[in-house]
């Protein structure tokens, strides 16, 4: 079946009119220069599981009231993150099956093992297996020293140390943490 020539001329005329009218405004290619990327990145930081025996010396007879460990932190090794991060949120979740309260202290350390930022202590009550998550925000412009963090130190301290833990107890203390980085950079 052939279409009349008149039909195709009408279609061509409508398409031409549409193209001319749709491009009525000049395009502003400079808008891309004003665009700011704002990605949000969350990454695991530190997690551990502790049993009462880990609060004792190697003989299993002398209780230490606190244990610490230092973990490597490479969050700001990448220059893009270091130059564009505007905010950091430290997130922590925990479960305490111990028969006593525990205080967790989290510190950022620099390459010289010097504390450059201390988070507020996290207090976890005994037998609290479902406490609310902990969050602390750091505005980078107000705490530029945080960009020098290369390590994270976690210290778990027992409260009520008048009675000794049972080193054979199977109760556990679980700790999981992450950081959320808020980045702003021009396109």
C-alpha positions in Angstrom: 0.0 0.0 0.0 1.4 3.4 -1.0 1.0 6.4 1.1 0.2 9.6 -0.6 3.0 12.1 -1.0 0.9 14.7 0.7 1.0 12.6 4.0 4.8 12.5 4.1 5.1 16.2 3.4 2.7 16.9 6.3 4.7 14.7 8.6 8.0 16.3 7.5 6.5 19.8 8.1 5.3 18.9 11.6 8.7 17.3 12.5 10.6 20.4 11.2 8.3 22.7 13.2 8.8 20.6 16.3 12.6 20.7 16.0 12.7 24.5 15.4 10.3 25.2 18.4 11.9 22.8 20.8 15.3 24.5 20.5 14.0 27.9 21.4 16.3 28.5 24.3 20.1 28.6 24.2 21.8 25.7 25.9 23.8 26.6 29.0 26.8 24.2 29.1 28.3 26.1 32.0 25.8 24.4 34.4 28.0 21.4 34.6 30.8 23.6 36.1 28.4 24.5 38.9 27.4 21.0 39.7 28.6 19.4 42.9 28.9 15.7 43.4 27.8 14.6 46.9 28.4 10.9 47.3 28.0 9.1 50.7 30.3 6.1 51.4 29.9 3.7 54.3 32.7 1.3 55.1 33.3 -1.2 57.9 35.8 0.0 60.4 36.5 -2.4 63.3 34.7 -5.4 64.7 35.7 -7.8 67.5 34.2 -10.4 69.8 35.6 -10.7 73.3 35.1 -13.4 76.0 36.0 -13.1 79.7 39.2 -15.1 79.2 40.5 -12.2 77.0 40.6 -10.0 80.1 43.1 -12.2 81.8 46.9 -12.6 81.6 48.4 -15.6 79.8 48.2 -17.6 83.0 44.5 -17.1 83.2 44.7 -16.0 86.9 45.2 -12.2 86.9 42.3 -10.1 85.5 43.1 -7.0 83.4 40.4 -4.3 83.8 40.8 -3.2 80.2 42.0 -4.5 76.9 43.1 -2.4 73.8 44.0 -3.0 70.2 45.1 -0.8 67.4 43.8 -1.3 63.9 45.0 0.2 60.6 42.8 2.9 59.1 43.3 3.8 55.4 40.2 6.0 55.0 42.2 9.2 54.1 45.1 7.6 52.2 43.3 8.4 48.9 43.8 12.1 48.1 40.3 12.4 46.6 38.7 11.5 49.9 41.2 13.5 51.9 40.5 16.6 49.9 36.7 16.3 49.6 35.3 14.7 52.7 33.2 17.2 54.7 31.7 15.1 57.4 32.3 11.7 59.0 29.8 9.7 61.1 31.2 7.0 63.3 28.6 4.2 63.8 28.8 1.4 66.4 26.7 -1.6 67.4 27.3 -3.9 70.3 26.0 -6.7 72.4 27.0 -7.2 76.0 26.4 -10.7 77.6 28.8 -10.0 80.4 27.6 -9.7 84.0 29.1 -6.2 84.3 29.0 -2.9 82.4 31.7 -2.1 79.8 32.9 1.2 78.5 34.3 1.4 75.0 36.7 4.2 74.0 37.5 4.8 70.4 40.4 7.0 69.3 41.9 8.0 66.0 45.7 8.0 66.0 48.2 9.5 63.7 51.4 7.8 62.2 53.2 8.6 65.5 50.6 6.7 67.6 49.4 10.0 69.1 45.7 10.4 69.7 44.3 13.1 67.4 40.6 12.6 68.0 38.7 10.8 70.8 35.1 9.8 70.4 32.8 10.1 73.4 33.0 7.0 75.6 30.4 4.4 74.8 28.8 2.9 78.0 27.2 -0.5 77.5 25.2 -2.0 80.5 25.6 -5.5 81.6 23.4 -8.1 79.9 22.3 -5.6 77.3 22.1 -7.7 74.2 20.1 -5.2 72.1 21.2 -1.6 72.9 20.5 1.2 70.5 23.3 1.9 67.9 25.8 4.6 68.7 26.5 7.5 66.3 28.9 10.4 66.5 29.4 13.0 63.8 32.6 14.9 63.0 32.5 18.0 60.9 35.9 17.9 59.1 36.2 21.7 58.8 36.1 21.9 62.6 38.4 18.9 63.1 41.0 19.0 60.4 43.4 16.8 62.4 41.1 13.9 61.7 42.4 13.8 58.2 45.8 12.6 59.7 44.2 9.5 61.2 46.0 6.3 60.1 45.0 4.0 63.0 42.0 3.3 65.2 42.5 2.3 68.9 39.7 0.5 70.7 39.8 0.1 74.4 37.2 -2.0 76.3 37.2 -1.4 80.1 35.3 -3.4 82.6 33.2 -1.6 85.2 32.6 -3.0 88.7 35.9 -4.7 89.0 35.6 -5.6 92.7 34.6 -9.2 91.7 36.7 -11.1 89.2 35.2 -12.4 85.9 34.9 -16.1 85.5 37.6 -17.0 82.9 35.7 -20.1 81.8 32.4 -18.1 81.2 31.2 -18.3 77.6 29.4 -15.0 77.6 30.5 -12.6 74.8 30.9 -8.9 74.1 30.4 -8.1 70.4 31.4 -4.8 68.8 30.9 -3.7 65.2 31.7 -0.3 63.8 31.7 1.6 60.5 32.3 5.1 59.2 30.1 7.0 56.8 32.0 9.6 54.8 30.1 12.5 53.2 32.0 13.9 50.2 31.4 17.1 48.2 33.4 17.7 45.0 32.9 19.7 41.9 32.3 17.8 38.7 
